Amino acid sequence: MEENESIQTMFGRFQTIINELSFLGRTYDNFDHVDKFLRSLPRKWRPQVTAL
């Protein structure tokens, strides 16, 4: 996540990457999507990630 980037913008970029990988034949399950997304959040989001 880039500094001062909203979660919506980050998720949009993430979805674009996932869609492009799918187009190339590389698919992942939802668990992998969620895991990668949560791990990419900045440290200040750790309490929310832990709660999930």
C-alpha positions in Angstrom: 0.0 0.0 0.0 1.4 3.4 -1.0 1.5 6.2 1.6 -1.7 8.2 1.7 -3.5 5.7 -0.5 -7.0 4.8 0.4 -8.0 1.2 1.1 -10.4 1.4 -1.9 -7.7 2.5 -4.3 -5.4 -0.3 -3.0 -8.1 -2.9 -3.4 -8.8 -1.7 -6.9 -5.2 -2.1 -7.9 -5.1 -5.5 -6.2 -8.2 -6.7 -8.1 -6.7 -5.5 -11.4 -3.6 -7.6 -10.8 -5.7 -10.6 -9.8 -7.8 -10.2 -13.0 -4.8 -9.9 -15.2 -3.2 -13.0 -13.6 -6.5 -14.9 -14.2 -6.5 -13.8 -17.8 -3.0 -15.3 -18.1 -4.2 -18.6 -16.6 -2.9 -18.2 -13.1 -5.7 -18.5 -10.6 -5.7 -18.5 -6.8 -8.4 -19.3 -4.2 -10.1 -16.7 -2.1 -8.0 -17.6 1.0 -4.9 -16.7 -1.0 -6.4 -13.4 -2.1 -7.4 -12.4 1.4 -4.1 -13.5 2.9 -2.0 -11.5 0.4 -4.2 -8.4 0.7 -4.1 -8.4 4.5 -0.3 -8.9 4.5 0.2 -6.0 2.2 -1.5 -3.5 4.6 0.8 -1.1 6.5 1.8 -1.8 10.1 -0.8 0.7 11.4 -3.5 -1.7 10.2 -2.1 -4.6 12.3 -4.8 -4.4 15.1 -7.6 -4.6 12.5 -5.9 -7.5 10.7 -5.4 -9.4 13.9 -9.1 -8.9 14.8 -10.1 -10.4 11.5 
